[in-house]
Amino acid sequence: MINMLILVVYDISENKSRNTLIKLLRHFGFYRIQKSVFAGDLSLNERIDLIEDIEVHLSSKRDSIIIFPICEACKDSIEIFSDYEITLPHQLEFKLI
C-alpha cells in the first residue's frame, strides 16, 4: 500500500487534550516540525484510523485540528524557509532556502 505525506496542524487550548493528541500522533509515527505542526507518512488505512481517533482531542469550540494529505506529485512543490533544518519524512526531498 502506498503511503502519503500527512501534515497535522492543531490549535488546542487545553494542555491535557493537546498532550494526548501529541502522544497519538507519535504513536502513528509523526514527528514535530513546528510547535503545532506534525508530519508523517501514512497509508490510507492508517489515515482513516487517525481520523477516527482524532476528533475526541478537541477540548473547546475554538479548538481545531487540520489534516493535510500531500500527494506524491505535490511533494516537489514544497518550499521550506527556515534558519534551521526542518526534516520531513525520509521519502521527501525538499529545498532549504
N, C-alpha and C positions, 0 to 999 in steps of 0.2 A: 504494500500500500504506500502511496506517495505522501510524504509529509509536506506541510506548508508552513512557512514562517508566519507566526502569530504574534501580534503586539497586543498587550493588555494594558490599558490606561485606566486609572481609577482615581476617584476623589471620594474618600470615605472618612467621615468626621470622627467616628468612634474608634479609639485605639484597639479595643478587643476585636471588633469586626475586621478592621484593617489588618491586624496581625494574623488573624485566622485566614484571611484571603491570601496573604503573602505565603503562609505555610502551604495552602492549597496549590498556589502557582508553582512553588518549588517542588511539590510532590509531582506535578506534571512535567517537571524538567525545565521550567522557566528560570531565568535569572534576571536580576535588576540591571537595567541600562540607564535609568534615571530614577529620581526619588519615587515617582508614582507610575513608572513605566517598566513593564517586564516583557522580555522576548523569549520565544521558544519555538521549536519545531514540533508540530503535532500532526498525527494522521487525522482523517475525517472522523473516525470513531472516537479518538481522544478529544477532539474539539467538541463533539456532541456531548461527551461525558463532562467536560469542563463547563459547558453552557448549562447543563442540568444542575451542576453543583454551585454555580457562581452567584445566583441571584440572592440566596439567603444571606449573603455578606453585606447587603445594603442595610445600613442602620438608621437612616433617616430619609425623608422625601427629597432632600437636597443631594444625597449621595449618587454617584454614578460609576458604572464600570462599562468600558467600551472595549470591544474585541475587534481588532483589525486583522483579518486574514490578508496576507500579501502573496499574490500568485507568483509563480516562478518567473513569468515574463516581466513583472514589475520590480523584482529584486535589483536588477541592474540600474534602475532609476533612483534608488535610494541615495541620498546625499547626506553626509553627516558633517556638521560644523561644530567643532569642539577643540578646546585646548588640551584635552586628554583623550586617550584612546578609548573608544567605545566598541566593545566586541559584541557582534551579533552571532547567531548560531553559525557553526563552523562551515556549513554548506554555502553561506552567503559571502560573496566577495563584494567589498564596498570601497568607496573612495573616501579618504580622510582629507578634508580641505581645511 
